[in-house]
Amino acid sequence: MEARPAVDDAALGREAWSVLDANWTGSATVPAPGLYPHQWNWDSTFVAIGLARWDTRRAGTELLSLLAGQWSTGMVPHIVFHPSHSDAYFPGPSVWRSQDHPASPNKAITSGLTQPPLQALALWWVWRHAADRAEAAALVRRLYPMLVAQHDYLATTRDLGGGGLAAIVHPWESGMDDSPVWDAPLGALPAVRYAYRGEELPDSHQDRYIWLALRYRDSGYDGAYLRDEHPFAVEDPMFNGIWLASCQVLAELAPLAGADPGPHREAAERIRAGVLERLWADGVFRARDLRSGRLSPVCTVGGFGPMLDPGLSADRVEKLVGVLESPRFMGAAGYPVPSCEIRAPQFDRSCYWRGPSWVNTNWLLRRALAVHGLTGPAGLLGAGTLRLVRQAGFRECFDPFDGSGRGSRDFSWSAALTLDLLADNVDA
């Protein structure tokens, strides 16, 4: 395990700022140096959340930069590419060909997929904590129409199951790329074989990821194709839990923009009904594969996403917290929160999203606990997350048993969300 000296809150905060400044491009924050040279949707939005209590303007710039890549359909892409690094990441612009699509923005090159619609919650977080309320209100007025368009896109184009929920059409859209939840839907796809130097290479999930992206691209990013032909369509509880929470905060922000909050409240009620009817089983929320009609047999950290809803009933919250604190998750791990239940055959403490702990999902679960007044568990989760970064640094993810860092170093959302957790220590 990587040794690291203990640091106090002030020193940890300075280290976090150093990471964010090093990863800052002037308009956005890349996830990490080297491997991730572009702007990722989820990453950038978590950075804005982390900055909200410290630098309103930079948090706003982060969101504005991301939403500059929004398509006229309302879709907010999962990557906005920096042209100077176009060849530094695969799949890059030559795969997505966004510039060939009439709905894509003129001034940005993007992917053709989206990610969880966390931006409204981030904007609300900025508004809630801003020292300059006038500046924050101006930001709300500027971003509000973009977020409404994003939500309209999800409601009209991504309700592939007809139950009021948004479906993801690629594992990358979940933000939890390698989760075992996608094993069954990916396994149902045809084998993808590539030849190299005359030898046929074995099929892999990564090959199927590219195959799915190319199929969607070649359809012209067509919504009717997604509904009628695209072979991967999953209603994910984390994606929809975030969407529900974002609808609720848009209702709070609507008056600042001179808009009616009613449609956002109605949307939240529709999503809540869909989540309860379609994704609840055996005391947890599970992803639904729309092509097979089956719920995922694997319980992951994504299953706690609907707990972000303050309207979720107390009995369901109690059951979810029981699972979270049980040996299936936190009860058998030294650090919060394993990304896959420990008892599952697919659990792997060393493989992305199949076991390691992540600062961003810890933050979301901490927020979910706080929404329901569970301040004790929320505090323990926050303290455990800070213990991870104190011990191993701002890593991409962490071993849930020994706390060692995994993946990239100097990871931006780990640094930014650490700042948010430290702000609670200051406020206390």
WORA-V416188 format. One record per pair of residues at least 24 apart in sequence whose ideal C-beta (glycine too) atoms are under 10 Angstrom apart, sorted by the first residue. I is the first residue (numbers start at 1). J is the second residue. If there is no record, write none. Layout:
# WORA-V416188
I_J / I_J
This chain:
# WORA-V416188
1_391 / 1_392 / 1_399 / 1_402 / 1_403 / 1_404 / 1_405 / 2_391 / 2_392 / 2_393 / 2_395 / 2_403 / 2_404 / 2_405 / 2_406 / 2_409 / 3_391 / 3_392 / 4_389 / 4_390 / 4_391 / 4_392 / 4_393 / 4_405 / 5_390 / 5_391 / 6_387 / 6_390 / 6_391 / 7_389 / 7_390 / 8_390 / 9_386 / 9_390 / 9_418 / 9_421 / 9_422 / 9_423 / 9_425 / 9_426 / 10_422 / 10_426 / 11_390 / 12_386 / 12_389 / 12_390 / 12_393 / 12_394 / 12_415 / 12_418 / 12_419 / 12_421 / 12_422 / 12_425 / 13_54 / 13_415 / 13_418 / 13_419 / 13_422 / 13_423 / 13_425 / 13_426 / 15_389 / 15_390 / 15_393 / 15_394 / 15_410 / 15_415 / 15_418 / 16_50 / 16_54 / 16_389 / 16_394 / 16_412 / 16_414 / 16_415 / 16_416 / 16_417 / 16_418 / 16_419 / 16_420 / 16_421 / 16_422 / 17_51 / 17_54 / 17_55 / 17_415 / 17_416 / 17_418 / 17_419 / 18_394 / 18_410 / 18_415 / 19_393 / 19_394 / 19_409 / 19_410 / 19_411 / 19_412 / 19_414 / 19_415 / 19_416 / 19_418 / 20_47 / 20_50 / 20_51 / 20_54 / 20_55 / 20_58 / 20_394 / 20_410 / 20_412 / 20_413 / 20_415 / 20_416 / 20_418 / 20_419 / 21_415 / 22_410 / 22_412 / 22_415 / 23_47 / 23_410 / 23_411 / 23_412 / 23_415 / 23_416 / 24_58 / 24_61 / 24_62 / 24_412 / 25_65 / 25_82 / 25_84 / 25_85 / 26_61 / 26_65 / 27_61 / 27_62 / 27_64 / 27_65 / 27_66 / 27_68 / 27_80 / 27_82 / 28_61 / 28_62 / 28_63 / 28_64 / 28_65 / 28_66 / 28_68 / 28_69 / 28_80 / 28_82 / 28_412 / 29_58 / 29_61 / 29_62 / 29_65 / 29_412 / 29_413 / 29_415 / 29_416 / 30_82 / 30_85 / 30_412 / 31_396 / 31_408 / 31_410 / 31_411 / 31_412 / 31_413 / 31_414 / 32_394 / 32_395 / 32_396 / 32_407 / 32_408 / 32_409 / 32_410 / 32_411 / 32_412 / 32_413 / 32_414 / 32_415 / 33_408 / 33_409 / 33_410 / 33_411 / 33_412 / 34_88 / 34_408 / 34_409 / 34_410 / 35_88 / 35_89 / 35_396 / 35_407 / 35_408 / 35_409 / 35_411 / 36_79 / 36_85 / 36_88 / 36_89 / 36_396 / 36_408 / 36_411 / 36_412 / 37_81 / 37_82 / 37_84 / 37_85 / 37_86 / 37_87 / 37_88 / 37_89 / 37_92 / 38_79 / 38_80 / 38_81 / 38_82 / 38_83 / 38_85 / 38_86 / 38_88 / 38_89 / 38_92 / 38_93 / 38_109 / 38_110 / 38_111 / 39_65 / 39_66 / 39_68 / 39_69 / 39_77 / 39_78 / 39_79 / 39_80 / 39_81 / 39_82 / 39_108 / 39_110 / 40_66 / 40_77 / 40_78 / 40_79 / 40_80 / 40_111 / 40_115 / 40_172 / 40_175 / 40_412 / 40_413 / 41_66 / 41_67 / 41_69 / 41_76 / 41_77 / 41_78 / 41_79 / 41_80 / 41_110 / 41_111 / 41_113 / 41_114 / 41_115 / 41_116 / 41_117 / 41_118 / 41_119 / 41_172 / 41_173 / 41_175 / 42_66 / 42_78 / 42_114 / 42_115 / 42_116 / 42_118 / 42_119 / 42_173 / 42_174 / 42_175 / 42_176 / 42_242 / 42_360 / 42_413 / 43_78 / 43_79 / 43_115 / 43_175 / 43_360 / 43_411 / 43_412 / 43_413 / 43_416 / 44_79 / 44_80 / 44_115 / 44_118 / 44_119 / 44_122 / 44_412 / 44_413 / 44_416 / 45_76 / 45_115 / 45_116 / 45_117 / 45_118 / 45_119 / 45_120 / 45_121 / 45_122 / 45_123 / 45_125 / 45_175 / 45_242 / 45_360 / 45_413 / 46_118 / 46_122 / 46_175 / 46_359 / 46_360 / 46_363 / 46_364 / 46_412 / 46_413 / 46_414 / 46_416 / 46_417 / 46_420 / 47_122 / 47_412 / 47_413 / 47_415 / 47_416 / 47_417 / 47_419 / 48_118 / 48_119 / 48_121 / 48_122 / 48_123 / 48_125 / 48_126 / 48_416 / 49_118 / 49_119 / 49_121 / 49_122 / 49_123 / 49_124 / 49_125 / 49_126 / 49_129 / 49_360 / 49_363 / 49_364 / 49_367 / 49_413 / 49_416 / 49_417 / 49_419 / 49_420 / 50_122 / 50_125 / 50_359 / 50_360 / 50_363 / 50_412 / 50_413 / 50_414 / 50_415 / 50_416 / 50_417 / 50_418 / 50_419 / 50_420 / 50_421 / 50_422 / 50_423 / 51_122 / 51_125 / 51_126 / 51_129 / 51_416 / 51_417 / 51_419 / 51_420 / 52_122 / 52_123 / 52_124 / 52_125 / 52_126 / 52_127 / 52_128 / 52_129 / 52_130 / 52_136 / 52_416 / 52_419 / 52_420 / 52_423 / 53_125 / 53_126 / 53_128 / 53_129 / 53_130 / 53_131 / 53_419 / 53_420 / 53_422 / 53_423 / 53_424 / 53_426 / 53_427 / 54_129 / 54_131 / 54_416 / 54_419 / 54_420 / 54_422 / 54_423 / 55_126 / 55_130 / 55_131 / 55_419 / 56_126 / 56_127 / 56_129 / 56_130 / 56_131 / 56_132 / 56_133 / 56_135 / 56_136 / 56_139 / 57_126 / 57_130 / 57_132 / 57_135 / 57_136 / 57_139 / 59_122 / 59_123 / 59_125 / 59_126 / 59_129 / 59_130 / 59_136 / 59_139 / 59_416 / 60_122 / 60_123 / 60_126 / 60_130 / 60_135 / 60_136 / 60_138 / 60_139 / 60_140 / 60_142 / 60_143 / 61_139 / 62_122 / 62_126 / 62_412 / 62_416 / 63_119 / 63_120 / 63_122 / 63_123 / 63_126 / 63_139 / 63_142 / 63_143 / 63_146 / 63_147 / 64_139 / 64_142 / 64_143 / 64_146 / 65_108 / 66_108 / 66_110 / 66_119 / 66_122 / 66_146 / 67_105 / 67_108 / 67_119 / 67_123 / 67_142 / 67_143 / 67_146 / 67_147 / 67_149 / 67_150 / 68_105 / 68_107 / 68_108 / 68_110 / 68_146 / 69_98 / 69_104 / 69_105 / 69_107 / 69_108 / 69_109 / 69_110 / 69_111 / 70_103 / 70_104 / 70_105 / 70_108 / 70_110 / 70_114 / 70_119 / 70_146 / 70_147 / 70_149 / 70_150 / 70_153 / 71_98 / 71_101 / 71_102 / 71_103 / 71_104 / 71_105 / 71_108 / 71_110 / 71_112 / 71_114 / 71_149 / 71_150 / 71_153 / 71_221 / 72_101 / 72_102 / 72_103 / 72_104 / 72_105 / 72_149 / 72_153 / 73_101 / 73_102 / 73_103 / 73_104 / 73_149 / 73_150 / 73_152 / 73_153 / 73_156 / 73_157 / 73_221 / 73_223 / 74_103 / 74_114 / 74_146 / 74_147 / 74_148 / 74_149 / 74_150 / 74_151 / 74_152 / 74_153 / 74_154 / 74_155 / 74_156 / 74_157 / 75_103 / 75_104 / 75_110 / 75_111 / 75_112 / 75_113 / 75_114 / 75_149 / 75_150 / 75_153 / 75_154 / 75_157 / 75_158 / 75_221 / 75_223 / 76_110 / 76_114 / 76_115 / 76_117 / 76_118 / 76_119 / 76_146 / 76_147 / 76_149 / 76_150 / 76_153 / 76_154 / 77_104 / 77_105 / 77_108 / 77_109 / 77_110 / 77_111 / 77_112 / 77_113 / 77_114 / 77_115 / 78_110 / 78_111 / 78_112 / 78_113 / 78_114 / 78_115 / 78_116 / 78_170 / 78_172 / 78_173 / 78_174 / 78_175 / 79_109 / 79_110 / 79_111 / 79_112 / 79_113 / 79_115 / 79_172 / 80_105 / 80_108 / 80_109 / 80_110 / 80_111 / 81_108 / 81_109 / 81_110 / 81_111 / 82_108 / 82_109 / 83_108 / 83_109 / 90_210 / 91_172 / 91_209 / 91_210 / 91_213 / 91_214 / 91_217 / 95_210 / 95_213 / 95_214 / 95_217 / 96_213 / 96_214 / 96_216 / 96_217 / 96_221 / 97_217 / 97_218 / 97_221 / 98_217 / 98_221 / 100_217 / 100_220 / 100_221 / 101_217 / 101_220 / 101_221 / 102_220 / 103_220 / 103_221 / 104_221 / 111_170 / 111_172 / 111_173 / 111_213 / 111_217 / 112_169 / 112_170 / 112_213 / 112_216 / 112_217 / 112_219 / 112_220 / 112_221 / 113_168 / 113_169 / 113_170 / 113_171 / 113_172 / 113_173 / 113_212 / 113_213 / 113_216 / 113_217 / 113_221 / 114_150 / 114_153 / 114_154 / 114_157 / 114_158 / 114_166 / 114_168 / 114_169 / 114_170 / 114_172 / 114_173 / 114_239 / 115_168 / 115_172 / 115_173 / 115_174 / 115_175 / 115_239 / 115_242 / 116_166 / 116_168 / 116_173 / 116_174 / 116_175 / 116_176 / 116_236 / 116_238 / 116_239 / 116_240 / 116_241 / 116_242 / 116_243 / 116_246 / 116_302 / 116_305 / 116_364 / 117_147 / 117_150 / 117_151 / 117_153 / 117_154 / 117_166 / 117_239 / 117_240 / 117_242 / 117_243 / 117_244 / 117_245 / 117_246 / 117_247 / 117_250 / 118_175 / 118_239 / 118_242 / 118_243 / 118_245 / 118_246 / 118_360 / 118_364 / 119_143 / 119_146 / 119_147 / 119_150 / 119_151 / 119_242 / 119_246 / 119_250 / 120_144 / 120_146 / 120_147 / 120_148 / 120_150 / 120_151 / 120_242 / 120_243 / 120_245 / 120_246 / 120_247 / 120_248 / 120_249 / 120_250 / 120_251 / 120_252 / 120_253 / 120_264 / 121_242 / 121_243 / 121_245 / 121_246 / 121_247 / 121_248 / 121_249 / 121_250 / 121_308 / 121_364 / 121_367 / 122_147 / 122_246 / 122_249 / 123_147 / 123_246 / 123_249 / 123_250 / 123_253 / 124_245 / 124_246 / 124_248 / 124_249 / 124_250 / 124_251 / 124_252 / 124_253 / 125_249 / 125_367 / 125_420 / 127_249 / 127_252 / 127_253 / 127_256 / 128_249 / 128_252 / 129_420 / 129_423 / 129_427 / 133_256 / 136_256 / 137_253 / 137_256 / 137_257 / 138_256 / 139_256 / 140_250 / 140_252 / 140_253 / 140_254 / 140_255 / 140_256 / 140_257 / 141_253 / 141_256 / 141_257 / 141_258 / 141_259 / 142_257 / 143_253 / 143_257 / 144_250 / 144_253 / 144_254 / 144_256 / 144_257 / 144_258 / 144_259 / 145_257 / 145_259 / 147_246 / 147_247 / 147_249 / 147_250 / 147_253 / 147_257 / 147_264 / 148_250 / 148_254 / 148_257 / 148_259 / 148_263 / 148_264 / 150_243 / 150_246 / 150_250 / 151_243 / 151_246 / 151_247 / 151_250 / 151_263 / 151_264 / 151_267 / 152_263 / 152_267 / 153_223 / 154_239 / 154_240 / 154_243 / 154_246 / 154_247 / 154_267 / 154_271 / 155_243 / 155_247 / 155_263 / 155_267 / 155_270 / 155_271 / 156_223 / 157_221 / 157_222 / 157_223 / 157_224 / 157_226 / 157_227 / 158_223 / 158_226 / 158_227 / 158_233 / 158_235 / 158_239 / 158_243 / 159_227 / 159_235 / 159_270 / 159_271 / 159_274 / 160_223 / 160_226 / 160_227 / 160_228 / 160_230 / 160_233 / 160_234 / 160_235 / 160_290 / 160_291 / 161_227 / 161_233 / 161_234 / 161_235 / 161_274 / 161_278 / 161_288 / 161_290 / 161_293 / 162_227 / 162_274 / 162_290 / 163_235 / 163_270 / 163_271 / 163_273 / 163_274 / 163_275 / 163_277 / 163_278 / 163_279 / 163_288 / 163_290 / 164_235 / 164_240 / 164_267 / 164_269 / 164_270 / 164_271 / 164_272 / 164_273 / 164_274 / 164_275 / 164_277 / 164_278 / 165_235 / 165_236 / 165_237 / 165_239 / 165_240 / 165_243 / 165_244 / 165_270 / 165_271 / 165_273 / 165_274 / 165_275 / 165_277 / 165_278 / 165_279 / 165_288 / 165_290 / 166_235 / 166_236 / 166_239 / 166_240 / 166_242 / 166_243 / 166_271 / 166_274 / 167_226 / 167_227 / 167_230 / 167_232 / 167_233 / 167_234 / 167_235 / 167_236 / 167_239 / 167_240 / 167_288 / 167_289 / 167_290 / 168_232 / 168_233 / 168_234 / 168_235 / 168_236 / 168_238 / 168_239 / 168_240 / 168_287 / 169_212 / 169_213 / 169_215 / 169_216 / 169_225 / 169_226 / 169_230 / 169_231 / 169_232 / 169_233 / 169_234 / 169_290 / 170_208 / 170_209 / 170_212 / 170_213 / 170_215 / 170_216 / 170_230 / 170_232 / 170_233 / 170_234 / 171_205 / 171_208 / 171_209 / 171_212 / 171_232 / 171_234 / 171_236 / 171_353 / 172_209 / 172_212 / 172_213 / 173_232 / 173_234 / 173_236 / 173_239 / 174_234 / 174_236 / 174_238 / 174_239 / 174_287 / 174_300 / 174_302 / 174_353 / 175_236 / 175_238 / 175_239 / 175_242 / 175_302 / 175_353 / 175_358 / 175_360 / 175_361 / 176_236 / 176_238 / 176_239 / 176_300 / 176_301 / 176_302 / 176_339 / 176_340 / 176_352 / 176_353 / 176_354 / 176_358 / 176_360 / 176_361 / 177_205 / 177_206 / 177_209 / 177_352 / 177_353 / 178_205 / 178_206 / 178_209 / 178_339 / 178_340 / 178_348 / 178_351 / 178_352 / 178_353 / 178_354 / 179_236 / 179_238 / 179_287 / 179_296 / 179_298 / 179_300 / 179_301 / 179_302 / 179_339 / 179_340 / 179_346 / 179_352 / 179_353 / 179_354 / 180_296 / 180_297 / 180_298 / 180_299 / 180_300 / 180_339 / 180_340 / 180_341 / 180_344 / 180_345 / 180_346 / 180_347 / 180_348 / 180_351 / 180_353 / 180_354 / 180_355 / 181_234 / 181_236 / 181_237 / 181_238 / 181_286 / 181_287 / 181_289 / 181_295 / 181_296 / 181_297 / 181_298 / 181_299 / 181_300 / 181_302 / 181_303 / 181_340 / 181_346 / 181_353 / 181_354 / 182_208 / 182_209 / 182_232 / 182_234 / 182_236 / 182_287 / 182_289 / 182_296 / 182_298 / 182_353 / 183_296 / 183_297 / 183_298 / 183_346 / 183_354 / 184_234 / 184_287 / 184_289 / 184_291 / 184_292 / 184_294 / 184_296 / 184_297 / 184_298 / 185_212 / 185_231 / 185_232 / 185_233 / 185_234 / 185_287 / 185_289 / 185_290 / 185_291 / 185_292 / 185_294 / 185_296 / 186_211 / 186_212 / 186_231 / 186_232 / 188_231 / 188_232 / 188_289 / 188_291 / 188_292 / 189_215 / 189_231 / 189_232 / 189_291 / 190_231 / 208_232 / 227_290 / 230_290 / 230_291 / 231_291 / 232_289 / 232_290 / 232_291 / 233_288 / 233_289 / 233_290 / 233_291 / 234_287 / 234_288 / 234_289 / 234_290 / 234_291 / 234_292 / 234_296 / 235_274 / 235_275 / 235_278 / 235_279 / 235_286 / 235_287 / 235_288 / 235_289 / 235_290 / 235_295 / 236_279 / 236_285 / 236_286 / 236_287 / 236_288 / 236_296 / 236_300 / 236_302 / 236_303 / 236_305 / 237_275 / 237_278 / 237_279 / 237_280 / 237_284 / 237_285 / 237_286 / 237_287 / 237_288 / 237_296 / 237_300 / 237_302 / 237_303 / 237_304 / 237_305 / 237_306 / 237_307 / 238_285 / 238_287 / 238_300 / 238_301 / 238_302 / 238_303 / 238_304 / 238_305 / 238_306 / 238_308 / 238_361 / 238_364 / 239_287 / 239_302 / 239_305 / 240_271 / 240_272 / 240_274 / 240_275 / 240_278 / 240_279 / 240_285 / 240_287 / 240_302 / 240_305 / 240_306 / 240_308 / 240_309 / 241_271 / 241_272 / 241_275 / 241_279 / 241_285 / 241_302 / 241_303 / 241_304 / 241_305 / 241_306 / 241_307 / 241_308 / 241_309 / 241_312 / 241_364 / 241_368 / 242_305 / 242_306 / 242_308 / 242_364 / 243_267 / 243_268 / 243_271 / 243_275 / 243_305 / 243_308 / 244_268 / 244_269 / 244_270 / 244_271 / 244_272 / 244_274 / 244_275 / 244_305 / 244_306 / 244_308 / 244_309 / 244_310 / 244_311 / 244_312 / 245_271 / 245_305 / 245_306 / 245_307 / 245_308 / 245_309 / 245_310 / 245_364 / 245_367 / 245_368 / 245_371 / 246_271 / 246_308 / 247_271 / 247_272 / 247_309 / 248_272 / 248_308 / 248_309 / 248_310 / 248_311 / 248_371 / 268_309 / 268_310 / 268_311 / 269_311 / 271_306 / 271_309 / 272_306 / 272_309 / 272_311 / 272_312 / 272_313 / 275_305 / 275_306 / 275_309 / 275_312 / 276_306 / 276_309 / 276_312 / 276_313 / 276_316 / 279_303 / 279_305 / 279_306 / 280_306 / 280_316 / 280_319 / 280_320 / 282_319 / 282_323 / 283_315 / 283_316 / 283_318 / 283_319 / 283_320 / 283_322 / 283_323 / 284_316 / 284_319 / 284_320 / 284_322 / 284_323 / 284_324 / 284_328 / 284_341 / 285_312 / 285_316 / 285_320 / 297_344 / 297_345 / 297_346 / 298_340 / 298_341 / 298_344 / 298_345 / 298_346 / 298_347 / 298_354 / 299_323 / 299_328 / 299_329 / 299_340 / 299_341 / 299_343 / 299_344 / 300_329 / 300_338 / 300_339 / 300_340 / 300_341 / 300_344 / 300_346 / 300_347 / 300_353 / 300_354 / 300_355 / 300_361 / 301_329 / 301_336 / 301_337 / 301_338 / 301_339 / 301_340 / 301_341 / 301_353 / 301_357 / 301_358 / 301_361 / 301_362 / 301_364 / 301_365 / 302_339 / 302_340 / 302_353 / 302_361 / 302_364 / 303_329 / 303_341 / 304_329 / 304_337 / 304_361 / 304_364 / 304_365 / 304_368 / 304_369 / 305_361 / 305_364 / 305_365 / 305_368 / 306_368 / 307_364 / 307_365 / 307_367 / 307_368 / 307_369 / 307_371 / 307_372 / 307_374 / 308_364 / 308_365 / 308_367 / 308_368 / 308_369 / 308_371 / 308_372 / 309_368 / 309_371 / 309_372 / 310_368 / 310_370 / 310_371 / 310_372 / 310_373 / 311_371 / 312_368 / 312_371 / 312_372 / 314_372 / 314_373 / 317_368 / 317_369 / 317_371 / 317_372 / 317_373 / 317_374 / 318_372 / 318_374 / 320_365 / 320_368 / 320_369 / 320_372 / 321_365 / 321_368 / 321_369 / 321_372 / 321_374 / 321_377 / 324_365 / 324_368 / 324_369 / 324_377 / 324_381 / 325_377 / 325_380 / 329_365 / 329_400 / 330_357 / 330_365 / 330_377 / 330_380 / 330_381 / 330_384 / 330_400 / 332_400 / 332_401 / 333_357 / 333_384 / 333_399 / 333_400 / 333_401 / 333_402 / 333_403 / 334_384 / 334_387 / 334_388 / 334_399 / 334_400 / 334_401 / 334_402 / 334_403 / 335_362 / 335_384 / 335_385 / 335_387 / 335_388 / 335_391 / 335_392 / 335_398 / 335_399 / 335_400 / 335_401 / 335_402 / 335_403 / 335_404 / 336_361 / 336_362 / 336_365 / 336_366 / 336_377 / 336_380 / 336_381 / 336_382 / 336_383 / 336_384 / 336_385 / 336_387 / 336_388 / 336_398 / 336_400 / 337_361 / 337_362 / 337_364 / 337_365 / 337_366 / 337_381 / 337_384 / 337_385 / 337_400 / 338_398 / 338_399 / 338_400 / 338_401 / 339_397 / 339_400 / 340_400 / 342_400 / 342_401 / 347_400 / 349_398 / 349_399 / 349_400 / 349_401 / 349_402 / 349_404 / 349_406 / 350_397 / 350_399 / 350_404 / 350_406 / 351_397 / 351_406 / 352_396 / 352_397 / 352_406 / 352_407 / 353_397 / 355_397 / 355_399 / 355_400 / 355_401 / 355_406 / 356_395 / 356_396 / 356_397 / 356_398 / 356_399 / 356_400 / 356_404 / 356_405 / 356_406 / 356_407 / 357_384 / 357_385 / 357_388 / 357_395 / 357_397 / 357_398 / 357_399 / 357_400 / 357_401 / 357_403 / 357_406 / 358_385 / 358_388 / 358_395 / 358_396 / 358_397 / 358_398 / 358_400 / 358_406 / 358_407 / 358_411 / 358_413 / 358_414 / 358_417 / 359_385 / 359_386 / 359_388 / 359_389 / 359_394 / 359_395 / 359_396 / 359_397 / 359_398 / 359_411 / 359_413 / 359_414 / 359_415 / 359_416 / 359_417 / 359_418 / 359_420 / 359_421 / 360_385 / 360_397 / 360_411 / 360_413 / 360_414 / 360_416 / 360_417 / 361_385 / 361_397 / 362_386 / 362_388 / 362_398 / 362_414 / 362_417 / 362_421 / 363_413 / 363_414 / 363_416 / 363_417 / 363_418 / 363_420 / 363_421 / 364_417 / 366_417 / 366_420 / 366_421 / 366_424 / 367_420 / 370_424 / 378_424 / 379_424 / 379_428 / 381_421 / 382_417 / 382_420 / 382_421 / 382_422 / 382_424 / 382_425 / 383_421 / 383_424 / 383_425 / 385_414 / 385_417 / 385_418 / 385_421 / 386_418 / 386_421 / 386_422 / 386_424 / 386_425 / 388_414 / 388_418 / 389_414 / 389_415 / 389_417 / 389_418 / 389_421 / 389_422 / 390_418 / 394_418
